[in-house]
Amino acid sequence: MLLKLSTVVLLMASTAAALPSFLQSERLAPIVSSANADIIPDSYFVVFKNGVRANDHSAWVHDLHKRDLTANGLWDSITSGVKHVYDMGDFQGIAGRFRPDVLDEIRKNPDVRLV
């Protein structure tokens, strides 16, 4: 009986420890849009959190986009990728055109406040 009880307790403890990894979803920065906005397909402003410099992240986003082009083939490479870097005091961000997979990787970055 004691052996069975200890086995059940161990099983419950290991299950409880494992549950958070199954239940955790990766935090994604929210996508914010106005109902009156003119939508440009696959084009986004990425706004960084206070204290984060856009120039420090623009090369990282460029590399994400470049890897995506290599893996998935050309996708209008002339008009896609990082187009503008905004380094304006407290407002730090980038604008560009990205495929959904690249946008998701950008949104996973903890330095991104919103898109």
N, C-alpha and C positions, 0 to 999 in steps of 0.2 A: 504494500500500500504506500509506504513512504517513497519507494522508488518511482512508482507511478505518479505520485504527487509532484516529486521533484522534476520528473520529465515534463509534466504539464507546465510547471512554472517556468522551466527553461525554454520550452517551446513558445509560451506566451511572451516571455521577455525578448526572445530573438525576433518574434513577429512584431512586437511593439517597436523594437529598434529598427526593423526594416521598413515599417510603414511610412515613416517620413520620406524616405527616398523615393517611394512609389507615388506618394501624394504631392510631393513638391513639384511645382511647375516653375519653369524659369520665368523670372520677372521680365516683363517686356515693357518698355516705355510706352505710354499711351499714344495713340494717333488721335490728334485733335483736328477737327475740321469745322468750318462754318457751313450752315445750311445754304448760305448764299454764295459760297465760294465757287469760282470757276475752277473746275478740276482739270489738271493737266495729268494725263495717265502716267503712273509710275514716277511722278516728280514729287519731291518732298523737301521740306526744311527740317533739319535735325537740330534741335536746341539742346545745348549742354547745360549741366547743372552749374550753379554758382561756383566760381573758383577753378573751373575747368577751361582750358584754352583750346579753342577750335583748331589752331595751328598744330597743336600737339596730337590731334586725332585725325586730321585730314589725310595724312599719309596712310594711316591704318585703314581708313575707309576706302581709299584709293586701292590699296592692296587687296581688300576684300573683293572689290569690283573686278580687279584684274584677274584674281583667281577664279571668279565666277565666269568671266569670259573664256578663260582657258578651259575650264571644265565643261561649260555648256555651249561653247561656240559664240561667234559674234552675235551681238544683239544691238544693232545700231550704235556701235562703239563711238561714233562721232558725237552723238548727243547724249550718251549715257555716262554715268560716273559722277564724280564731284565736279560741280560747275562753279560754285562760289564758296569762299570761306569768309565768314563774318566774324571779324575780330574787332568788336566795337564796345570796349569797356566791359560792362556787365553783361552785354548780349554777346554770346559766343555760339556760333552755329555754322552749319554748312548747308548748302542746297545742292541737290543733284537728282539724277534719275537712276533708279535702282530696281532690279528685279526683286520679286517678293522674298526670295531666300536671302538676298543680301540685306534687304531692309530688316528682316527678322534678326539677323546677326547684329546689325547696328542697334536695334531696339534692346537687345540683351545686354549691351554694355552698360554697366552701372553708372557711368558718367553722363548718360543721355537722360535728359529730363523729359522731353516729349518730342514727338514728330508731328 
